[in-house]
Amino acid sequence: MSSFRFKLGKQQQSLAPSQVVERQKAINAISDFQLINVGPNAINAPAGPFKGFFIDADSLKIILSDPTFTGISFWIGKHLDHPGTTDKVLSIYFTGAKPNPAAPPQFDNPGDVYEYVNPCPTACGNLV
């Protein structure tokens, strides 16, 4: 699998593309996170211990329809129902990304920012 290249200021920067991993290795890695995400320091979704997110195809298609984007940036942030609290309730925020010729940062993130407010649980898949 080859990496893609983009110009970063006066330097060329290579980033490895995402890669397919063996299903069982992914299941093990996710299960390992769930084993350590317990107790008073656990990270939660609104409905219980955080496990992951489902991202709808429509928002991804809208973002990727911009030909200047080379990928999508994701951030983990506080759930919008829990601002300014110490609650460890998370949401995911994402937007299109394109190389920033005046890096750092490596990417510009213009355009709409999406939030997914229904993480797993309850919007769960069957990987784990």
N, CA, C and O atoms as a printed pandas DataFrame, in Angstrom:
     atom_number atom_name residue_name chain_id  residue_number  x_coord  y_coord  z_coord
0              1         N          MET        A               1    0.851   -1.164    0.000
1              2        CA          MET        A               1    0.000    0.000    0.000
2              3         C          MET        A               1    0.904    1.236    0.000
3              4         O          MET        A               1    1.823    1.340    0.813
4              5         N          SER        A               2    0.641    2.151   -0.898
5              6        CA          SER        A               2    1.508    3.324   -0.995
6              7         C          SER        A               2    0.963    4.471   -0.156
7              8         O          SER        A               2   -0.219    4.519    0.186
8              9         N          SER        A               3    1.860    5.384    0.161
9             10        CA          SER        A               3    1.441    6.568    0.906
10            11         C          SER        A               3    1.162    7.683   -0.077
11            12         O          SER        A               3    1.607    7.626   -1.223
12            13         N          PHE        A               4    0.433    8.693    0.355
13            14        CA          PHE        A               4    0.233    9.846   -0.511
14            15         C          PHE        A               4    1.144   10.959   -0.034
15            16         O          PHE        A               4    1.532   11.001    1.133
16            17         N          ARG        A               5    1.481   11.857   -0.941
17            18        CA          ARG        A               5    2.417   12.933   -0.638
18            19         C          ARG        A               5    1.733   14.267   -0.884
19            20         O          ARG        A               5    0.891   14.399   -1.772
20            21         N          PHE        A               6    2.103   15.233   -0.096
21            22        CA          PHE        A               6    1.646   16.595   -0.332
22            23         C          PHE        A               6    2.740   17.542    0.079
23            24         O          PHE        A               6    3.607   17.193    0.881
24            25         N          LYS        A               7    2.705   18.742   -0.467
25            26        CA          LYS        A               7    3.728   19.738   -0.149
26            27         C          LYS        A               7    3.401   20.407    1.154
27            28         O          LYS        A               7    2.261   20.817    1.374
28            29         N          LEU        A               8    4.360   20.525    2.006
29            30        CA          LEU        A               8    4.193   21.118    3.321
30            31         C          LEU        A               8    5.234   22.215    3.434
31            32         O          LEU        A               8    6.372   21.964    3.830
32            33         N          GLY        A               9    4.837   23.448    3.081
33            34        CA          GLY        A               9    5.817   24.520    3.056
34            35         C          GLY        A               9    6.882   24.172    2.037
35            36         O          GLY        A               9    6.562   23.910    0.877
36            37         N          LYS        A              10    8.142   24.164    2.444
37            38        CA          LYS        A              10    9.242   23.827    1.544
38            39         C          LYS        A              10    9.572   22.346    1.582
39            40         O          LYS        A              10   10.439   21.884    0.841
40            41         N          GLN        A              11    8.888   21.598    2.439
41            42        CA          GLN        A              11    9.179   20.177    2.592
42            43         C          GLN        A              11    8.101   19.329    1.944
43            44         O          GLN        A              11    6.959   19.765    1.796
44            45         N          GLN        A              12    8.463   18.135    1.564
45            46        CA          GLN        A              12    7.480   17.135    1.163
46            47         C          GLN        A              12    7.165   16.296    2.391
47            48         O          GLN        A              12    8.079   15.862    3.093
48            49         N          GLN        A              13    5.910   16.068    2.656
49            50        CA          GLN        A              13    5.508   15.268    3.813
50            51         C          GLN        A              13    4.764   14.040    3.309
51            52         O          GLN        A              13    3.854   14.168    2.491
52            53         N          SER        A              14    5.127   12.872    3.773
53            54        CA          SER        A              14    4.426   11.644    3.422
54            55         C          SER        A              14    3.584   11.194    4.595
55            56         O          SER        A              14    4.043   11.179    5.737
56            57         N          LEU        A              15    2.374   10.835    4.312
57            58        CA          LEU        A              15    1.502   10.249    5.316
58            59         C          LEU        A              15    1.102    8.866    4.842
59            60         O          LEU        A              15    0.748    8.674    3.679
60            61         N          ALA        A              16    1.158    7.920    5.734
61            62        CA          ALA        A              16    0.714    6.577    5.390
62            63         C          ALA        A              16   -0.806    6.583    5.310
63            64         O          ALA        A              16   -1.459    7.201    6.150
64            65         N          PRO        A              17   -1.375    5.921    4.336
65            66        CA          PRO        A              17   -2.832    5.851    4.256
66            67         C          PRO        A              17   -3.383    4.919    5.335
67            68         O          PRO        A              17   -2.656    4.108    5.909
68            69         N          SER        A              18   -4.664    5.052    5.592
69            70        CA          SER        A              18   -5.317    4.102    6.487
70            71         C          SER        A              18   -5.149    2.717    5.895
71            72         O          SER        A              18   -5.026    2.557    4.681
72            73         N          GLN        A              19   -5.144    1.737    6.748
73            74        CA          GLN        A              19   -4.966    0.382    6.251
74            75         C          GLN        A              19   -5.965   -0.558    6.894
75            76         O          GLN        A              19   -6.423   -0.345    8.016
76            77         N          VAL        A              20   -6.282   -1.585    6.163
77            78        CA          VAL        A              20   -7.157   -2.623    6.685
78            79         C          VAL        A              20   -6.352   -3.433    7.691
79            80         O          VAL        A              20   -5.197   -3.783    7.447
80            81         N          VAL        A              21   -6.982   -3.724    8.825
81            82        CA          VAL        A              21   -6.348   -4.581    9.825
82            83         C          VAL        A              21   -7.171   -5.850    9.960
83            84         O          VAL        A              21   -8.351   -5.886    9.610
84            85         N          GLU        A              22   -6.536   -6.878   10.469
85            86        CA          GLU        A              22   -7.271   -8.114   10.696
86            87         C          GLU        A              22   -8.408   -7.848   11.676
87            88         O          GLU        A              22   -8.226   -7.159   12.680
88            89         N          ARG        A              23   -9.559   -8.387   11.383
89            90        CA          ARG        A              23  -10.753   -8.154   12.202
90            91         C          ARG        A              23  -10.496   -8.504   13.672
91            92         O          ARG        A              23  -10.857   -7.733   14.561
92            93         N          GLN        A              24   -9.885   -9.645   13.930
93            94        CA          GLN        A              24   -9.664  -10.061   15.315
94            95         C          GLN        A              24   -8.727   -9.101   16.038
95            96         O          GLN        A              24   -8.916   -8.849   17.228
96            97         N          LYS        A              25   -7.714   -8.555   15.347
97            98        CA          LYS        A              25   -6.823   -7.578   15.971
98            99         C          LYS        A              25   -7.592   -6.317   16.350
99           100         O          LYS        A              25   -7.362   -5.744   17.415
100          101         N          ALA        A              26   -8.503   -5.883   15.483
101          102        CA          ALA        A              26   -9.325   -4.713   15.802
102          103         C          ALA        A              26  -10.223   -5.001   16.994
103          104         O          ALA        A              26  -10.348   -4.171   17.894
104          105         N          ILE        A              27  -10.843   -6.159   17.005
105          106        CA          ILE        A              27  -11.708   -6.541   18.125
106          107         C          ILE        A              27  -10.898   -6.558   19.420
107          108         O          ILE        A              27  -11.361   -6.064   20.448
108          109         N          ASN        A              28   -9.706   -7.119   19.376
109          110        CA          ASN        A              28   -8.859   -7.168   20.575
110          111         C          ASN        A              28   -8.484   -5.766   21.051
111          112         O          ASN        A              28   -8.528   -5.487   22.249
112          113         N          ALA        A              29   -8.116   -4.882   20.120
113          114        CA          ALA        A              29   -7.714   -3.521   20.496
114          115         C          ALA        A              29   -8.885   -2.759   21.109
115          116         O          ALA        A              29   -8.713   -2.042   22.095
116          117         N          ILE        A              30  -10.062   -2.911   20.533
117          118        CA          ILE        A              30  -11.252   -2.243   21.069
118          119         C          ILE        A              30  -11.600   -2.824   22.438
119          120         O          ILE        A              30  -11.926   -2.082   23.365
120          121         N          SER        A              31  -11.532   -4.129   22.563
121          122        CA          SER        A              31  -11.809   -4.767   23.858
122          123         C          SER        A              31  -10.811   -4.330   24.915
123          124         O          SER        A              31  -11.183   -4.129   26.071
124          125         N          ASP        A              32   -9.524   -4.177   24.530
125          126        CA          ASP        A              32   -8.509   -3.704   25.474
126          127         C          ASP        A              32   -8.850   -2.309   25.985
127          128         O          ASP        A              32   -8.693   -2.031   27.174
128          129         N          PHE        A              33   -9.320   -1.423   25.092
129          130        CA          PHE        A              33   -9.728   -0.081   25.535
130          131         C          PHE        A              33  -10.892   -0.183   26.522
131          132         O          PHE        A              33  -10.896    0.494   27.550
132          133         N          GLN        A              34  -11.870   -1.020   26.212
133          134        CA          GLN        A              34  -13.029   -1.147   27.085
134          135         C          GLN        A              34  -12.647   -1.688   28.460
135          136         O          GLN        A              34  -13.273   -1.332   29.459
136          137         N          LEU        A              35  -11.637   -2.532   28.522
137          138        CA          LEU        A              35  -11.184   -3.066   29.813
138          139         C          LEU        A              35  -10.560   -1.987   30.690
139          140         O          LEU        A              35  -10.673   -2.049   31.914
140          141         N          ILE        A              36   -9.903   -0.998   30.082
141          142        CA          ILE        A              36   -9.268    0.057   30.887
142          143         C          ILE        A              36  -10.169    1.270   31.072
143          144         O          ILE        A              36   -9.861    2.146   31.881
144          145         N          ASN        A              37  -11.274    1.338   30.341
145          146        CA          ASN        A              37  -12.192    2.477   30.441
146          147         C          ASN        A              37  -13.295    2.162   31.459
147          148         O          ASN        A              37  -14.469    2.036   31.112
148          149         N          VAL        A              38  -12.881    2.039   32.719
149          150        CA          VAL        A              38  -13.810    1.690   33.794
150          151         C          VAL        A              38  -13.514    2.562   35.009
151          152         O          VAL        A              38  -12.486    3.235   35.081
152          153         N          GLY        A              39  -14.426    2.533   35.944
153          154        CA          GLY        A              39  -14.210    3.225   37.210
154          155         C          GLY        A              39  -14.489    4.710   37.129
155          156         O          GLY        A              39  -15.095    5.183   36.168
156          157         N          PRO        A              40  -14.046    5.447   38.138
157          158        CA          PRO        A              40  -14.381    6.870   38.222
158          159         C          PRO        A              40  -13.749    7.719   37.118
159          160         O          PRO        A              40  -14.206    8.833   36.861
160          161         N          ASN        A              41  -12.710    7.208   36.468
161          162        CA          ASN        A              41  -12.078    7.962   35.383
162          163         C          ASN        A              41  -12.528    7.511   34.003
163          164         O          ASN        A              41  -11.933    7.903   32.999
164          165         N          ALA        A              42  -13.569    6.694   33.941
165          166        CA          ALA        A              42  -14.050    6.191   32.657
166          167         C          ALA        A              42  -14.565    7.337   31.787
167          168         O          ALA        A              42  -15.101    8.328   32.282
168          169         N          ILE        A              43  -14.388    7.172   30.489
169          170        CA          ILE        A              43  -14.942    8.090   29.503
170          171         C          ILE        A              43  -16.298    7.528   29.105
171          172         O          ILE        A              43  -16.424    6.345   28.791
172          173         N          ASN        A              44  -17.314    8.394   29.120
173          174        CA          ASN        A              44  -18.674    7.926   28.883
174          175         C          ASN        A              44  -19.309    8.547   27.663
175          176         O          ASN        A              44  -18.943    9.640   27.230
176          177         N          ALA        A              45  -20.264    7.829   27.121
177          178        CA          ALA        A              45  -21.233    8.358   26.180
178          179         C          ALA        A              45  -22.463    8.676   27.032
179          180         O          ALA        A              45  -22.538    8.234   28.178
180          181         N          PRO        A              46  -23.423    9.427   26.505
181          182        CA          PRO        A              46  -24.588    9.745   27.340
182          183         C          PRO        A              46  -25.303    8.523   27.910
183          184         O          PRO        A              46  -25.915    8.615   28.974
184          185         N          ALA        A              47  -25.240    7.376   27.220
185          186        CA          ALA        A              47  -25.977    6.193   27.669
186          187         C          ALA        A              47  -25.120    5.162   28.388
187          188         O          ALA        A              47  -25.616    4.083   28.714
188          189         N          GLY        A              48  -23.850    5.459   28.647
189          190        CA          GLY        A              48  -23.013    4.491   29.336
190          191         C          GLY        A              48  -21.566    4.593   28.919
191          192         O          GLY        A              48  -21.189    5.549   28.241
192          193         N          PRO        A              49  -20.729    3.615   29.313
193          194        CA          PRO        A              49  -19.314    3.671   28.968
194          195         C          PRO        A              49  -19.097    3.794   27.457
195          196         O          PRO        A              49  -19.711    3.074   26.669
196          197         N          PHE        A              50  -18.222    4.707   27.073
197          198        CA          PHE        A              50  -17.941    4.984   25.667
198          199         C          PHE        A              50  -17.351    3.767   24.979
199          200         O          PHE        A              50  -16.447    3.118   25.505
200          201         N          LYS        A              51  -17.872    3.465   23.797
201          202        CA          LYS        A              51  -17.353    2.367   22.999
202          203         C          LYS        A              51  -16.936    2.819   21.609
203          204         O          LYS        A              51  -15.985    2.270   21.052
204          205         N          GLY        A              52  -17.604    3.784   21.044
205          206        CA          GLY        A              52  -17.274    4.216   19.689
206          207         C          GLY        A              52  -18.353    5.102   19.113
207          208         O          GLY        A              52  -19.217    5.598   19.835
208          209         N          PHE        A              53  -18.300    5.299   17.802
209          210        CA          PHE        A              53  -19.253    6.149   17.111
210          211         C          PHE        A              53  -19.685    5.513   15.809
211          212         O          PHE        A              53  -18.923    4.785   15.173
212          213         N          PHE        A              54  -20.913    5.793   15.421
213          214        CA          PHE        A              54  -21.404    5.518   14.081
214          215         C          PHE        A              54  -21.426    6.856   13.367
215          216         O          PHE        A              54  -21.954    7.829   13.906
216          217         N          ILE        A              55  -20.864    6.929   12.164
217          218        CA          ILE        A              55  -20.870    8.157   11.381
218          219         C          ILE        A              55  -21.706    7.902   10.137
219          220         O          ILE        A              55  -21.430    6.982    9.367
220          221         N          ASP        A              56  -22.730    8.724    9.950
221          222        CA          ASP        A              56  -23.631    8.520    8.815
222          223         C          ASP        A              56  -22.928    8.802    7.494
223          224         O          ASP        A              56  -22.080    9.690    7.406
224          225         N          ALA        A              57  -23.289    8.041    6.472
225          226        CA          ALA        A              57  -22.661    8.169    5.157
226          227         C          ALA        A              57  -22.950    9.521    4.515
227          228         O          ALA        A              57  -22.099   10.059    3.807
228          229         N          ASP        A              58  -24.138   10.080    4.750
229          230        CA          ASP        A              58  -24.487   11.343    4.086
230          231         C          ASP        A              58  -23.526   12.464    4.446
231          232         O          ASP        A              58  -23.088   13.204    3.566
232          233         N          SER        A              59  -23.189   12.605    5.733
233          234        CA          SER        A              59  -22.277   13.689    6.102
234          235         C          SER        A              59  -20.890   13.456    5.501
235          236         O          SER        A              59  -20.234   14.409    5.081
236          237         N          LEU        A              60  -20.440   12.204    5.457
237          238        CA          LEU        A              60  -19.143   11.917    4.854
238          239         C          LEU        A              60  -19.149   12.210    3.356
239          240         O          LEU        A              60  -18.183   12.755    2.823
240          241         N          LYS        A              61  -20.236   11.849    2.681
241          242        CA          LYS        A              61  -20.349   12.127    1.248
242          243         C          LYS        A              61  -20.339   13.624    0.969
243          244         O          LYS        A              61  -19.705   14.077    0.016
244          245         N          ILE        A              62  -21.036   14.389    1.795
245          246        CA          ILE        A              62  -21.058   15.844    1.617
246          247         C          ILE        A              62  -19.642   16.405    1.772
247          248         O          ILE        A              62  -19.195   17.198    0.943
248          249         N          ILE        A              63  -18.948   16.003    2.813
249          250        CA          ILE        A              63  -17.588   16.494    3.034
250          251         C          ILE        A              63  -16.684   16.093    1.868
251          252         O          ILE        A              63  -15.965   16.932    1.326
252          253         N          LEU        A              64  -16.715   14.832    1.484
253          254        CA          LEU        A              64  -15.807   14.329    0.455
254          255         C          LEU        A              64  -16.184   14.762   -0.955
255          256         O          LEU        A              64  -15.430   14.522   -1.899
256          257         N          SER        A              65  -17.355   15.404   -1.109
257          258        CA          SER        A              65  -17.717   15.925   -2.430
258          259         C          SER        A              65  -16.896   17.163   -2.790
259          260         O          SER        A              65  -16.875   17.570   -3.952
260          261         N          ASP        A              66  -16.226   17.759   -1.819
261          262        CA          ASP        A              66  -15.338   18.896   -2.082
262          263         C          ASP        A              66  -14.015   18.342   -2.602
263          264         O          ASP        A              66  -13.293   17.680   -1.856
264          265         N          PRO        A              67  -13.685   18.601   -3.862
265          266        CA          PRO        A              67  -12.473   18.001   -4.436
266          267         C          PRO        A              67  -11.170   18.517   -3.830
267          268         O          PRO        A              67  -10.112   17.940   -4.079
268          269         N          THR        A              68  -11.223   19.587   -3.045
269          270        CA          THR        A              68   -9.991   20.092   -2.420
270          271         C          THR        A              68   -9.638   19.327   -1.142
271          272         O          THR        A              68   -8.513   19.423   -0.651
272          273         N          PHE        A              69  -10.597   18.568   -0.603
273          274        CA          PHE        A              69  -10.316   17.813    0.614
274          275         C          PHE        A              69   -9.597   16.509    0.282
275          276         O          PHE        A              69   -9.982   15.784   -0.636
276          277         N          THR        A              70   -8.553   16.230    1.043
277          278        CA          THR        A              70   -7.813   14.982    0.863
278          279         C          THR        A              70   -8.150   13.971    1.952
279          280         O          THR        A              70   -7.643   12.849    1.940
280          281         N          GLY        A              71   -8.996   14.360    2.883
281          282        CA          GLY        A              71   -9.385   13.468    3.965
282          283         C          GLY        A              71  -10.333   14.174    4.912
283          284         O          GLY        A              71  -10.891   15.224    4.594
284          285         N          ILE        A              72  -10.502   13.587    6.059
285          286        CA          ILE        A              72  -11.398   14.123    7.089
286          287         C          ILE        A              72  -10.632   14.146    8.404
287          288         O          ILE        A              72   -9.968   13.172    8.761
288          289         N          SER        A              73  -10.724   15.261    9.125
289          290        CA          SER        A              73  -10.137   15.359   10.465
290          291         C          SER        A              73  -11.226   15.081   11.490
291          292         O          SER        A              73  -12.359   15.541   11.348
292          293         N          PHE        A              74  -10.875   14.328   12.520
293          294        CA          PHE        A              74  -11.788   13.994   13.608
294          295         C          PHE        A              74  -11.215   14.507   14.913
295          296         O          PHE        A              74  -10.005   14.458   15.132
296          297         N          TRP        A              75  -12.086   15.001   15.777
297          298        CA          TRP        A              75  -11.695   15.408   17.117
298          299         C          TRP        A              75  -12.669   14.816   18.101
299          300         O          TRP        A              75  -13.851   14.663   17.792
300          301         N          ILE        A              76  -12.197   14.485   19.267
301          302        CA          ILE        A              76  -13.039   14.068   20.377
302          303         C          ILE        A              76  -13.214   15.306   21.255
303          304         O          ILE        A              76  -12.236   15.966   21.610
304          305         N          GLY        A              77  -14.443   15.612   21.598
305          306        CA          GLY        A              77  -14.718   16.760   22.450
306          307         C          GLY        A              77  -15.841   16.444   23.415
307          308         O          GLY        A              77  -16.459   15.380   23.363
308          309         N          LYS        A              78  -16.081   17.382   24.282
309          310        CA          LYS        A              78  -17.200   17.222   25.229
310          311         C          LYS        A              78  -18.508   17.195   24.451
311          312         O          LYS        A              78  -18.672   17.902   23.457
312          313         N          HIS        A              79  -19.420   16.381   24.913
313          314        CA          HIS        A              79  -20.778   16.357   24.371
314          315         C          HIS        A              79  -21.415   17.714   24.644
315          316         O          HIS        A              79  -21.223   18.284   25.718
316          317         N          LEU        A              80  -22.167   18.234   23.684
317          318        CA          LEU        A              80  -22.723   19.578   23.806
318          319         C          LEU        A              80  -23.712   19.730   24.958
319          320         O          LEU        A              80  -23.993   20.849   25.386
320          321         N          ASP        A              81  -24.241   18.619   25.463
321          322        CA          ASP        A              81  -25.142   18.685   26.623
322          323         C          ASP        A              81  -24.389   18.789   27.943
323          324         O          ASP        A              81  -25.011   18.881   29.001
324          325         N          HIS        A              82  -23.050   18.776   27.896
325          326        CA          HIS        A              82  -22.246   18.773   29.120
326          327         C          HIS        A              82  -21.161   19.859   29.115
327          328         O          HIS        A              82  -20.029   19.589   29.518
328          329         N          PRO        A              83  -21.484   21.078   28.668
329          330        CA          PRO        A              83  -20.435   22.110   28.605
330          331         C          PRO        A              83  -19.998   22.561   29.990
331          332         O          PRO        A              83  -20.809   22.662   30.910
332          333         N          GLY        A              84  -18.716   22.828   30.121
333          334        CA          GLY        A              84  -18.196   23.388   31.362
334          335         C          GLY        A              84  -18.280   22.482   32.567
335          336         O          GLY        A              84  -18.082   22.943   33.692
336          337         N          THR        A              85  -18.567   21.208   32.372
337          338        CA          THR        A              85  -18.650   20.279   33.498
338          339         C          THR        A              85  -17.407   19.403   33.514
339          340         O          THR        A              85  -16.620   19.406   32.567
340          341         N          THR        A              86  -17.242   18.675   34.567
341          342        CA          THR        A              86  -16.152   17.692   34.617
342          343         C          THR        A              86  -16.638   16.319   34.161
343          344         O          THR        A              86  -15.887   15.345   34.198
344          345         N          ASP        A              87  -17.911   16.245   33.727
345          346        CA          ASP        A              87  -18.437   14.987   33.201
346          347         C          ASP        A              87  -17.579   14.532   32.030
347          348         O          ASP        A              87  -17.220   15.340   31.174
348          349         N          LYS        A              88  -17.254   13.268   31.984
349          350        CA          LYS        A              88  -16.464   12.725   30.881
350          351         C          LYS        A              88  -17.402   12.095   29.863
351          352         O          LYS        A              88  -17.386   10.884   29.640
352          353         N          VAL        A              89  -18.222   12.950   29.248
353          354        CA          VAL        A              89  -19.183   12.527   28.238
354          355         C          VAL        A              89  -18.742   13.146   26.920
355          356         O          VAL        A              89  -18.623   14.367   26.809
356          357         N          LEU        A              90  -18.502   12.303   25.922
357          358        CA          LEU        A              90  -17.856   12.729   24.695
358          359         C          LEU        A              90  -18.770   12.758   23.487
359          360         O          LEU        A              90  -19.828   12.130   23.452
360          361         N          SER        A              91  -18.319   13.513   22.497
361          362        CA          SER        A              91  -18.904   13.495   21.175
362          363         C          SER        A              91  -17.750   13.547   20.184
363          364         O          SER        A              91  -16.605   13.791   20.566
364          365         N          ILE        A              92  -18.050   13.320   18.934
365          366        CA          ILE        A              92  -17.031   13.385   17.891
366          367         C          ILE        A              92  -17.371   14.550   16.972
367          368         O          ILE        A              92  -18.534   14.778   16.640
368          369         N          TYR        A              93  -16.343   15.278   16.571
369          370        CA          TYR        A              93  -16.484   16.414   15.672
370          371         C          TYR        A              93  -15.607   16.141   14.465
371          372         O          TYR        A              93  -14.477   15.674   14.611
372          373         N          PHE        A              94  -16.120   16.430   13.263
373          374        CA          PHE        A              94  -15.329   16.145   12.076
374          375         C          PHE        A              94  -15.636   17.128   10.966
375          376         O          PHE        A              94  -16.732   17.681   10.874
376          377         N          THR        A              95  -14.633   17.326   10.128
377          378        CA          THR        A              95  -14.747   18.250    9.007
378          379         C          THR        A              95  -13.740   17.843    7.935
379          380         O          THR        A              95  -12.820   17.066    8.193
380          381         N          GLY        A              96  -13.926   18.375    6.740
381          382        CA          GLY        A              96  -12.994   18.101    5.653
382          383         C          GLY        A              96  -11.616   18.647    5.966
383          384         O          GLY        A              96  -11.469   19.610    6.720
384          385         N          ALA        A              97  -10.604   18.018    5.376
385          386        CA          ALA        A              97   -9.222   18.434    5.598
386          387         C          ALA        A              97   -8.502   18.519    4.263
387          388         O          ALA        A              97   -8.668   17.667    3.389
388          389         N          LYS        A              98   -7.698   19.566    4.126
389          390        CA          LYS        A              98   -6.839   19.680    2.955
390          391         C          LYS        A              98   -5.467   20.149    3.412
391          392         O          LYS        A              98   -5.349   20.833    4.430
392          393         N          PRO        A              99   -4.433   19.787    2.669
393          394        CA          PRO        A              99   -3.078   20.161    3.079
394          395         C          PRO        A              99   -2.945   21.673    3.256
395          396         O          PRO        A              99   -3.499   22.456    2.484
396          397         N          ASN        A             100   -2.215   22.056    4.269
397          398        CA          ASN        A             100   -1.948   23.458    4.562
398          399         C          ASN        A             100   -0.547   23.790    4.064
399          400         O          ASN        A             100    0.430   23.316    4.643
400          401         N          PRO        A             101   -0.419   24.595    3.002
401          402        CA          PRO        A             101    0.908   24.893    2.468
402          403         C          PRO        A             101    1.776   25.707    3.424
403          404         O          PRO        A             101    2.994   25.753    3.255
404          405         N          ALA        A             102    1.177   26.344    4.415
405          406        CA          ALA        A             102    1.929   27.148    5.386
406          407         C          ALA        A             102    2.029   26.442    6.724
407          408         O          ALA        A             102    2.018   27.084    7.775
408          409         N          ALA        A             103    2.127   25.112    6.687
409          410        CA          ALA        A             103    2.124   24.304    7.906
410          411         C          ALA        A             103    3.221   24.725    8.868
411          412         O          ALA        A             103    4.227   25.278    8.422
412          413         N          PRO        A             104    3.073   24.487   10.192
413          414        CA          PRO        A             104    1.963   23.803   10.833
414          415         C          PRO        A             104    0.747   24.712   11.001
415          416         O          PRO        A             104    0.877   25.933   10.907
416          417         N          PRO        A             105   -0.409   24.151   11.242
417          418        CA          PRO        A             105   -0.729   22.717   11.290
418          419         C          PRO        A             105   -0.687   22.095    9.893
419          420         O          PRO        A             105   -0.678   22.801    8.885
420          421         N          GLN        A             106   -0.663   20.771    9.853
421          422        CA          GLN        A             106   -0.558   20.069    8.572
422          423         C          GLN        A             106   -1.769   20.254    7.689
423          424         O          GLN        A             106   -1.656   20.185    6.465
424          425         N          PHE        A             107   -2.944   20.493    8.292
425          426        CA          PHE        A             107   -4.177   20.551    7.510
426          427         C          PHE        A             107   -4.987   21.787    7.845
427          428         O          PHE        A             107   -4.999   22.251    8.985
428          429         N          ASP        A             108   -5.668   22.316    6.828
429          430        CA          ASP        A             108   -6.705   23.320    7.008
430          431         C          ASP        A             108   -8.026   22.578    7.086
431          432         O          ASP        A             108   -8.203   21.544    6.442
432          433         N          ASN        A             109   -8.941   23.097    7.864
433          434        CA          ASN        A             109  -10.251   22.472    8.016
434          435         C          ASN        A             109  -11.367   23.487    7.776
435          436         O          ASN        A             109  -12.099   23.838    8.702
436          437         N          PRO        A             110  -11.497   23.955    6.538
437          438        CA          PRO        A             110  -12.570   24.898    6.236
438          439         C          PRO        A             110  -13.906   24.165    6.104
439          440         O          PRO        A             110  -13.946   22.936    6.039
440          441         N          GLY        A             111  -14.954   24.901    6.065
441          442        CA          GLY        A             111  -16.263   24.289    5.839
442          443         C          GLY        A             111  -16.969   23.926    7.124
443          444         O          GLY        A             111  -16.516   24.246    8.223
444          445         N          ASP        A             112  -18.085   23.254    6.959
445          446        CA          ASP        A             112  -18.930   22.889    8.093
446          447         C          ASP        A             112  -18.236   21.891    9.008
447          448         O          ASP        A             112  -17.483   21.026    8.561
448          449         N          VAL        A             113  -18.508   22.035   10.293
449          450        CA          VAL        A             113  -18.054   21.066   11.284
450          451         C          VAL        A             113  -19.273   20.251   11.683
451          452         O          VAL        A             113  -20.312   20.806   12.038
452          453         N          TYR        A             114  -19.143   18.954   11.625
453          454        CA          TYR        A             114  -20.232   18.060   11.994
454          455         C          TYR        A             114  -19.984   17.513   13.388
455          456         O          TYR        A             114  -18.843   17.317   13.806
456          457         N          GLU        A             115  -21.078   17.271   14.097
457          458        CA          GLU        A             115  -21.000   16.604   15.387
458          459         C          GLU        A             115  -21.914   15.398   15.324
459          460         O          GLU        A             115  -23.024   15.473   14.798
460          461         N          TYR        A             116  -21.444   14.296   15.858
461          462        CA          TYR        A             116  -22.321   13.149   16.003
462          463         C          TYR        A             116  -22.648   13.029   17.473
463          464         O          TYR        A             116  -21.765   12.804   18.301
464          465         N          VAL        A             117  -23.915   13.179   17.792
465          466        CA          VAL        A             117  -24.305   13.280   19.197
466          467         C          VAL        A             117  -24.883   11.995   19.769
467          468         O          VAL        A             117  -25.323   11.983   20.918
468          469         N          ASN        A             118  -24.894   10.930   19.011
469          470        CA          ASN        A             118  -25.434    9.662   19.510
470          471         C          ASN        A             118  -24.390    8.564   19.407
471          472         O          ASN        A             118  -24.503    7.686   18.551
472          473         N          PRO        A             119  -23.381    8.595   20.259
473          474        CA          PRO        A             119  -22.329    7.585   20.197
474          475         C          PRO        A             119  -22.811    6.232   20.719
475          476         O          PRO        A             119  -23.956    6.079   21.144
476          477         N          CYS        A             120  -21.922    5.282   20.675
477          478        CA          CYS        A             120  -22.182    3.950   21.208
478          479         C          CYS        A             120  -21.743    3.915   22.668
479          480         O          CYS        A             120  -20.602    4.255   22.982
480          481         N          PRO        A             121  -22.625    3.514   23.541
481          482        CA          PRO        A             121  -23.994    3.113   23.296
482          483         C          PRO        A             121  -24.900    4.335   23.064
483          484         O          PRO        A             121  -24.645    5.381   23.659
484          485         N          THR        A             122  -25.836    4.257   22.313
485          486        CA          THR        A             122  -26.708    3.211   21.842
486          487         C          THR        A             122  -26.584    2.940   20.354
487          488         O          THR        A             122  -27.119    1.947   19.862
488          489         N          ALA        A             123  -25.886    3.805   19.629
489          490        CA          ALA        A             123  -25.710    3.619   18.184
490          491         C          ALA        A             123  -24.481    2.744   17.934
491          492         O          ALA        A             123  -23.438    3.224   17.492
492          493         N          CYS        A             124  -24.630    1.448   18.230
493          494        CA          CYS        A             124  -23.485    0.540   18.203
494          495         C          CYS        A             124  -23.532   -0.384   16.986
495          496         O          CYS        A             124  -24.600   -0.683   16.451
496          497         N          GLY        A             125  -22.362   -0.821   16.570
497          498        CA          GLY        A             125  -22.243   -1.853   15.556
498          499         C          GLY        A             125  -22.006   -3.191   16.232
499          500         O          GLY        A             125  -22.064   -3.298   17.457
500          501         N          ASN        A             126  -21.737   -4.218   15.422
501          502        CA          ASN        A             126  -21.582   -5.553   15.997
502          503         C          ASN        A             126  -20.128   -6.033   16.000
503          504         O          ASN        A             126  -19.877   -7.227   16.161
504          505         N          LEU        A             127  -19.151   -5.104   15.821
505          506        CA          LEU        A             127  -17.749   -5.533   15.836
506          507         C          LEU        A             127  -17.364   -6.059   17.199
507          508         O          LEU        A             127  -16.647   -7.055   17.299
508          509         N          VAL        A             128  -17.836   -5.397   18.266
509          510        CA          VAL        A             128  -17.572   -5.886   19.623
510          511         C          VAL        A             128  -18.824   -5.777   20.452
511          512         O          VAL        A             128  -18.818   -6.137   21.629
